[in-house]
Amino acid sequence: MRLLLLLLLAAFALPVFAADKDCEKEPNWSAVRYCVLEQQDAELDAVYKDTLAFVRQRDAKSAGLLVQAQDAWRVFAEKSCEFTVASRLPDSNDLRLGCWQKFIAAREQVLRAYKRDFGKVPDDLMNP
């Protein structure tokens, strides 16, 4: 029941993505978690690749910086979720899933904003 609630909350918290697989049909909670994480990671990867392709067409140097930023972001997010779990509820896969979902949702917003705002001069240079 707790997992079903978590999955429902995740469905409302994250952008809708095309699911190749119905995760609720997995045989156990561990498999459901893995399935959900796999799908969300695939959605993040699709948003990243779309943004990268857009940036790459406009400026190769900026594209290289985006690749570095994405790699650094992934390490930061993974370490942050490790800390969250270790400091609150060690060995909690549900807490790890929730943490990762929040990071993915935020990163997708940032990547979409990069694409939306690429090449535009901010109205307020102190608030890019």
C-alpha positions in Angstrom: 0.0 0.0 0.0 2.8 2.4 0.9 4.5 1.8 -2.5 1.3 2.3 -4.4 0.9 5.7 -2.6 4.5 6.6 -3.4 3.9 5.7 -7.1 0.7 7.8 -7.2 2.5 10.8 -5.6 5.3 10.4 -8.1 2.9 10.3 -11.0 1.5 13.7 -9.9 4.9 15.2 -9.0 6.8 14.4 -12.2 6.0 15.2 -15.8 4.2 12.5 -17.6 6.5 10.3 -19.6 5.9 7.5 -22.1 6.1 4.2 -20.2 7.3 1.3 -22.1 6.3 -1.0 -19.2 3.6 -1.0 -16.6 5.7 -1.0 -13.4 2.7 -2.0 -11.2 2.8 -5.4 -12.9 6.2 -6.2 -11.6 6.4 -9.1 -9.2 7.7 -7.3 -6.1 8.4 -3.9 -4.6 12.1 -4.0 -5.5 11.2 -4.6 -9.2 8.6 -1.9 -9.1 11.2 0.6 -7.7 13.7 -0.4 -10.3 11.2 -0.1 -13.1 10.1 3.4 -12.0 13.7 4.6 -11.7 14.6 3.1 -15.0 11.7 4.9 -16.7 12.3 8.2 -15.0 16.0 8.1 -15.9 15.1 7.4 -19.5 12.8 10.5 -19.5 15.6 12.6 -18.0 18.0 11.3 -20.6 15.5 12.2 -23.4 15.1 15.8 -22.1 18.9 16.1 -21.7 19.6 14.7 -25.2 17.0 17.1 -26.7 18.5 20.1 -24.9 22.1 19.0 -25.8 21.2 18.6 -29.5 19.6 22.0 -29.5 22.6 23.6 -27.8 25.1 21.7 -30.0 23.5 23.1 -33.2 24.1 26.6 -31.9 27.4 26.5 -30.0 29.8 23.6 -29.7 31.6 25.1 -26.7 28.4 25.5 -24.8 27.4 22.0 -25.6 30.7 20.7 -24.1 29.9 22.7 -20.9 26.4 21.2 -20.8 27.9 17.7 -21.0 30.2 18.5 -18.1 27.4 20.1 -16.1 25.2 17.1 -16.6 27.9 14.7 -15.5 28.6 16.9 -12.4 24.9 17.1 -11.7 24.4 13.3 -11.7 27.3 12.9 -9.2 25.9 15.6 -7.0 22.4 14.2 -7.1 23.5 10.6 -6.4 25.7 11.7 -3.5 23.0 14.0 -2.1 20.5 11.1 -2.1 23.1 8.8 -0.5 23.4 11.4 2.3 19.6 11.8 2.6 19.2 8.1 3.1 22.2 7.6 5.4 21.2 10.5 7.6 17.6 9.7 7.9 16.7 6.1 7.3 19.6 3.9 6.3 18.8 1.3 3.7 15.5 2.8 2.7 14.9 2.2 -0.9 11.6 4.2 -0.7 13.5 7.3 0.6 16.1 6.9 -2.1 13.4 6.7 -4.8 11.7 9.8 -3.5 14.9 11.7 -3.3 15.9 10.7 -6.9 12.4 11.6 -8.2 12.8 15.2 -6.8 16.2 15.6 -8.3 15.0 14.3 -11.7 12.0 16.6 -11.7 14.1 19.6 -10.9 16.8 18.8 -13.4 14.3 18.4 -16.2 12.9 21.9 -15.4 16.5 23.3 -15.5 17.3 21.5 -18.8 14.1 22.8 -20.4 14.9 26.3 -19.2 18.4 26.0 -20.7 16.8 25.3 -24.1 14.1 27.9 -23.7 16.6 30.6 -22.7 19.6 29.7 -24.8 21.1 32.8 -26.5 18.7 35.2 -24.8 20.1 38.1 -22.8 18.5 38.2 -19.3 16.5 41.3 -18.4 18.3 41.2 -15.1 21.9 40.0 -15.1 21.7 39.3 -11.4 18.7 37.0 -12.0 19.6 34.8 -15.0 
